[in-house]
Amino acid sequence: VVNNMGWGAADWPKATQKAFEKYMANGGGLVSVHAADNSFPNWPAYNRMIGIGGWGDRNEKDGPYVYYNAMGKLIRDKSEGLAGTHGKQHEIPITVRVMDHPITKGMPKHFKTTKDECYAKLRGPAKQMTVLATGEDQTMPSAKGRHEPMLMTINYEKGRVFHTTLGHDTPALEGVAFIATLKRGTEWAATGKVTQKL
């Protein structure tokens, strides 16, 4: 299931939520694209599936902020505050944090996106979540030194989730890095493997 529902999306019916939870628990695959992590803030299982999210009145009750600091250390910050912000769209510098994952294997350690939004201050349960790559918002002085999760995987019971915060609009969707990571992440979520070459 590829989800790009955004902020303010109507809740799915309870029966649909339960069916989706069962699908994921039994080994299903989910791809969360960009604003899909703004959706469904009051659905605990969905928030567990996406690892971290923003907006929708998410705050410290929903879990820690997750990011890498300038020294390359993964931070789980439990301080108070709302989740979700971003600066102006720009070419985001990306750092791959896990070089040997099937999705990122063979990618350069550093690259830039096309013009996109760099989501920041996302927070959530972050359980069984691996941050594959981070980005730094160079348009917000307050974000300096914070490397925000851009590409993540989450294990949800027997299911697999690939979460990309990238993909705001046409220029972002046409970027080579976005296309490659979305295709590879989708294959991994569906099968647990990646056969596509970069």
Salt bridges, closest charged atoms under 4 A:
GLU21 OE1 - LYS18 NZ 3.81
ASP37 OD2 - HIS163 NE2 2.82
ASP62 OD2 - LYS61 NZ 2.88
GLU117 OE1 - HIS34 NE2 3.04
GLU117 OE2 - HIS86 NE2 3.30
GLU117 OE1 - HIS168 ND1 3.10
GLU148 OE2 - ARG146 NE 2.78
